[in-house]
Amino acid sequence: RLCKKRLTKKLKMRRSAIVVDEPVSDILFASVSSQMVAKKTEAVTREYTINLHKRLHGISFKKRAPRAIKEIRQFAQKAMDTSDVRLDVKLNRAVWSNGIKNVPTRLRVQIQRRRNEDEDAKEEMYSYVTAVDLTEGFSGLGTTIVE
């Protein structure tokens, strides 16, 4: 619990830190938003390292591998901004390789944002996630764009 003095002190500090900028013109805002839309509809391939250990902390043993699949799906949705995420069989085998309990702590994945070929699809893009084979460790690997 915070006492009144501490609370008012925090509020004063926050008010002093707020800086009012000049209003942004509508033209600039429109051009930035159109660029963002163009980037989201672009087909791209990236490699990520997903730390499954922190996402599965506190999850009971018999639910770890299924939860890992859900977390990978959620990560891909957030990274590629598509609600339709499809997982490769190779990725599923990598997650389940040590059984339901012992999911790998980290997993290197390649996520591709592809154009949807179905005419009656809800979205024009979908994400396709595959596992990447590593010969060495995970250190020094960041997010890379694959050409």
Secondary structure, 3 states (H helix, E strand, C coil): CCCHHHHHHHHHHHHHHCCCCCCCCHHHHHHHHHHHHHHHCCCEEEEEEEEHHHHCCCCCHHHHHHHHHHHHHHHHHHHHCCCCEEECHHHHHHHCCCCCCCCCCEEEEEEEEEECCCCCCCCCEEEEEEECCCCCCCCCCCCEECC
